[in-house]
Each structure stands twice: as structure tokens, then as C-alpha cells.
Amino acid sequence: MTPFNDIFMISIEDRIDFKVLSEIFKVGCSRIPIFGKDRNDIVGLMLAKDLLFVDPDVWLYIYMCMVGIIYMQ
């Protein structure tokens, strides 16, 4: 099991740009946890396959593409 501090996570306030997309595909995870206020506040899970057709040149934030996020409640 991966230690909690080593898990690749994205903030809900992050912008999806080329750097973030490169990190996601470099890590190789199929599911990326999305956190809110801090890393202990997991609000959802984004599937990497939902990002395949995202244009990194368009200003798109994680909270704008909430359709691809599975909410944890």
C-alpha cells in the first residue's frame, strides 16, 4: 500500500494545464484523489481516462469538470 504522504493528489482549485496532465500520465495512476481544504479533505476521485481529450491550452480548473469526479460523501 502506498503511504498517504506519497499519494499523488490534486487540489480542487488546481488548473488543468500541460504540467499537471504530464504529471498525471507520468505517475501512471488511473484514479487521482481530489482534495479540498487540505490533503486530509478528500472530496472526490478523478479518472485519468476522463482527461484524455482535455486541451491543456484552455483554462480549465478541476472544479469546472466536476462531471468526471466521483464524489465521496
N, C-alpha and C positions, 0 to 999 in steps of 0.2 A: 504494500500500500504506500502511496506517495505521502510524505509528511505534509501537513497542512501549509506550512510556510513555503513549500516548493511547488505548490499547485499554481498553474498559470490561470489567472483570473483577469477579468476586465471590469472596470468601473462602468456603471450605467451612464455616467457623464462623459465617457470617452468618445472621441470621434473615430469613426472607421476610416482610416487612411491607409496608404500603402505600407507604412511602417507596422501598423497593427495587424493588417492582413498578412504581411510577411511573417510576423512573429507567430501568428496562429498556425499558419501552414508549416512553419519550421518546427514548432513544438510537436505537431502531428496528432493533436487531440481531436476527437470527433465532437466532444461536448465541452463547452467553455463556461465555467461558472461566472455569473454576473453579480457584482456586489453593489450595494447602495452606499450607505454612510461609511463603512469600513469593511475590511476583508472578512469580518465575522458576520456581516449582514448580507447573506446571500439572498438575492431577490429573484433569481431565475437562472436558466440554463440556455445558452445559445448553441445551436447545432452548426458546426463548421460548414456543412453542406449548404446551409442557407446563405452563406456568404460567397458562394462560387461566382455569382453574377453581379456582385456589388462593384460599382465603379469607384475606385479609390480617389478619383479626382472630384467627385461630388461630395459636398459637405453633408455627411450623414452621421448622426450620433446614434449610439446604441438604443437610447430611449425612443428614437424615431422608428425603429424597426422592431417594435415590440411583438409583431406577429411571429417572428422567429424565436421568441423567447418562451420557454415553458416556465410559468410562474410556480414558485414554491410557496404554498400557504399552509 
